[in-house]
Amino acid sequence: MDLFPKYQEKEIKATKTASEEMWQLNKDLWDVHEVLEKGYDCSTSKRKPNILERCIRKGKFIFKAVVVDCGDYYQLIHFGKFGYKRR
């Protein structure tokens, strides 16, 4: 039984800050897994090569997950939600 979800054969783990961000949004690591699997690249600024920034749109909101490739696992450093308005 896997305790952590896996993305590209690596476990996804979260920092304390990212865990608190997910808790406030009532999300968990499986939601992060969904963003990484089904989302799109939404990097708004230049990031280091080992950092992934992926987004997924659900209804009026966009959920963003930022993870760092630590070699053996992915470390979630930010999870956020922001509004989306069609123009």
Legacy VTK file of the C-alpha trace (Angstrom):
# vtk DataFile Version 3.0
C-alpha trace
ASCII
DATASET POLYDATA
POINTS 87 float
0.000 0.000 0.000
1.358 3.387 -1.006
1.068 6.137 1.574
1.906 8.916 -0.868
0.585 9.341 -4.426
3.134 8.972 -7.209
3.819 11.170 -10.233
6.280 9.835 -12.832
7.202 6.949 -10.480
8.194 9.354 -7.653
6.251 9.992 -4.455
4.734 13.417 -3.828
5.452 14.871 -0.387
4.604 18.307 1.020
6.311 20.918 3.151
4.556 22.107 6.295
3.581 25.393 4.642
2.176 23.625 1.579
0.261 21.217 3.838
-1.347 24.168 5.604
-2.269 25.753 2.254
-3.925 22.500 1.153
-5.716 22.140 4.496
-7.238 25.627 4.162
-8.569 24.675 0.716
-9.787 21.219 1.866
-7.425 19.485 -0.575
-4.920 16.640 -0.170
-1.956 15.114 -2.015
-4.275 13.201 -4.337
-5.631 16.539 -5.576
-2.032 17.635 -6.190
-1.504 14.406 -8.132
-4.513 15.260 -10.311
-3.149 18.760 -11.001
0.230 17.311 -11.993
-1.281 14.585 -14.201
-4.100 16.485 -15.926
-2.956 20.097 -15.595
-1.024 22.358 -17.912
2.255 24.224 -17.533
1.454 27.673 -16.142
4.821 29.067 -15.197
4.483 32.869 -15.123
8.088 33.510 -14.184
11.369 31.800 -14.932
11.948 28.884 -12.578
14.895 26.600 -11.972
14.965 23.510 -14.222
14.000 21.128 -11.392
10.793 23.043 -10.453
7.410 22.185 -12.008
4.497 24.627 -11.913
1.212 23.121 -13.116
-2.366 24.434 -13.088
-5.829 22.998 -13.642
-9.090 24.880 -14.124
-12.165 23.744 -12.225
-15.232 25.903 -12.657
-14.425 29.531 -11.868
-11.131 28.713 -10.160
-7.624 27.689 -11.136
-5.622 25.455 -8.802
-1.830 25.708 -8.939
0.750 23.216 -7.660
4.471 24.004 -7.502
6.771 21.022 -6.891
10.525 20.529 -6.715
12.164 17.405 -8.132
14.349 16.184 -5.253
15.648 13.112 -7.072
13.786 10.304 -5.273
10.538 12.239 -4.739
8.673 15.460 -5.585
8.393 18.055 -2.802
5.277 20.257 -2.934
6.271 23.807 -1.988
3.079 25.707 -2.897
-0.580 24.938 -3.552
-2.962 27.755 -4.337
-6.325 28.721 -5.754
-7.230 31.858 -7.635
-10.167 33.135 -9.629
-10.573 32.956 -13.366
-12.654 35.396 -15.375
-13.296 34.802 -19.060
-12.711 37.910 -21.177
LINES 1 88
87 0 1 2 3 4 5 6 7 8 9 10 11 12 13 14 15 16 17 18 19 20 21 22 23 24 25 26 27 28 29 30 31 32 33 34 35 36 37 38 39 40 41 42 43 44 45 46 47 48 49 50 51 52 53 54 55 56 57 58 59 60 61 62 63 64 65 66 67 68 69 70 71 72 73 74 75 76 77 78 79 80 81 82 83 84 85 86
